[in-house]
């Protein structure tokens, strides 16, 4: 029997260990690697080339969306699943833009994660009910939400990444290091954010990100 090879990324060591133990009670699943932040996640994914990658939505370093964007082309057979305690339209939008195979809320319970691994490994998709309720038919070309466009919809994924890191308290220089960009590029993204959102300083950018649930305090 061919085992499903899984990589798990979560910054909470206790949860990471618990999910690993749970998954490995299934003889059809083997956890081949774990990581506690987005930077290490890229290294582990490229080394192990798993069938399924489970990624927490909020973690230090690169966000799960950037991890997926960086590795997807080189890992065409890996199915990416977001594992999160929270959700919001902006997270769902970003998840759809990187074409994840699943978005599972941790409130569903540990056993659900095991079944989701089997589903996505078989080429299917799974979204928790709260997530699927906010999405429209994946086959249509319309906006994925049943709401009108907001200023957040005008931001590129890269601009959202920069906004998230700024809201976490990182300096421009630190954001540049995390995202492997030049400081000038991050400055340009920051200025674009302010222009698109009609915000005039970084403090208000942070408040906006918190209000839109891009980060939590």
N, C-alpha and C positions, 0 to 999 in steps of 0.2 A: 504494500500500500504506500503510495507516494504521499508524504506528509506535506501539509501546507506550511511554508516557511514564513514566519511573521517577525517583523521588527516593531517594537513598541517604544514610543517616545512620550515621556511625561516627566515633568520636573518634580513631581512628588514621589520620592523614593518608595514610601510605604505603598502607595497605590500602584506604582509600577511593579513592585515585587508581588503584590497581591494578584494583579491581573495576569502576570507571568505564570504564577503558580496555578491559577484557575485554568488558563489556556492549556497548560501542559498536562492537565488531567484528561485531556482529550488525546488519544493516541494518534489522531490524524493531524494534530497541530504541533509544531515545534517552534519555540521562540528562539531565533538565531541571533538576536541582538537587541540591545536596549540603549536608550540615550536619555539624558536629562535636560538637554537644551537643543535649540535649533541648529547650532553650529555642529555639534557632535552628531546630530541626526543625519546630516548630509554625508558625513564620513561613514557612518554605520550602514546607511542605505546603499551607498556605492560599493562598499565592501561585500555586503551580504546578498544584495539583489533579491530581496524577499518577494514572495507571492503577494503578500498583504502587508501594508504599513499602517499602523494605528498611531495617529498623531494628536496629542493634546493641542487645543486651539491657542492656549496661552502658556508661553514658556519663555525662558530667557533666550537671548540671542535672536537668530532668525525666527520669524513666525512660521507657523505650519504652512501657510500659503506660499511663502518664498521657498521653503524647503521643497515643496511639491514642484514649483516652477523650475527650480534649479536641477532637479533630478529626473523629471518625467521623461524627457527626450532620451536620456541614457538608460532609463528603466522602463521600457515599453510594456513589459509584462507584469509590472507591479501595480496592484490595486491600492489606491490611497483612501483611507477612511479617517475622518475627523472624529475624535472622541472628546466630548466637552461637557462641562457642567453648566454651560450657559449657551445662549444663542441670541441672535438679533438679525434683523434684515440685512445689515451690512456684512455680517459673517456669512450668512447664507449666500449672498451675492458673490462674495469672494470665493467661497467654496465651489459654487457653480462655475465661476470663471476659470478655475484650475481643474475642472472636470473630475471631482472626487467621485468615488464609487459609493460613498456612504457618509452619513453625518449622524452620529449616535450620541444621545444625551446620557450622561453617566447615571442619571436618575432611573434609567431603565433597568439597572441591575446587572450584575456580573455575568449571569448566564446568557443574557442577550448578546453580549460581546462575542461570546463563543459562536453563537449561531450566525452572527453577522460575518465573521471570518469565513465560515463555510459558504455563505451566500455570495459574497463578493469574489471569493476565489473561484467560484463556478461561473463568474461573469455576470452576476446579477447585481442589483443595487439595493441599498437599504437606507431609508431616512426615517428618523424618529417622527412620530405623528405630528408633534409641534412644528417640526421642520417642513414636512411635506404639506402641511396646511398653509404654509406661506409661499409655496411654489405653485406655478402653473404648469401645464403640460410641457414636458421636456421637449416634445417634438415641435412646438410652435416657435416662431421667431420673435414673439412679443417679449416685452419686459417680463422677468420672472416673478414679479410681484403684482398683486392686485391693488397696487397703490400708485399714485402719481409719482413722477420723478422728483427727487429731492436734490439739493446741492451735493450730497454725498455721492449720488449717481454720476456726477461729472468727474469724479476723481479716478485716475488710473490706479491699477493695483499697486504700482510702485509708490505713488503718492500716498496711498493708504498705508503702506508699509512704513513710510517715513513718518506719517502722522502718528501711527501707533507707537513707534519708538520714541518720538519726541514727548508723547503723552506719558510714557513710562519714566520720564525724567532724564533721558539721555541728551547729551550735548550734540551739536551738529557734528563735531569731530567723532564722537562715540558712535553716532548713527552711521557715519561714513565707514567706520571700521567694521561695524556689525554687518552692513549690507555690501561691503567690499566696493564702495563707490568713492569717488573723490569728494573732498569737502565742498568744492564748487558745485558739483552735481547735486549734493544734498541741499546746499543753499538755494539752488534753482528750484528744486522740488518744493522746498519750504515756501518760497515766494509764490510759486504756482498755487499752493494750497491756500495761502492767504488771499490771493486774487480770486480764485474760484469760490471760496467760502465767504468772501467779503469780511475777512478777519484781518486785523491790523497788527497783531503782536502774538508772540508764541504762547503767552499765558492764556489768551483767549482760544488759541488752537487746542491747548490742553483741555480747557473747559469744554470745548466743543466735542472732543474725542470722548470725554467722560460722559457727557450728556447723550451721545449717540451709542454708548456702550461698546466703543472700540477697545476701551480698557476699563478696568474696575478698580475701585479704591476701597 
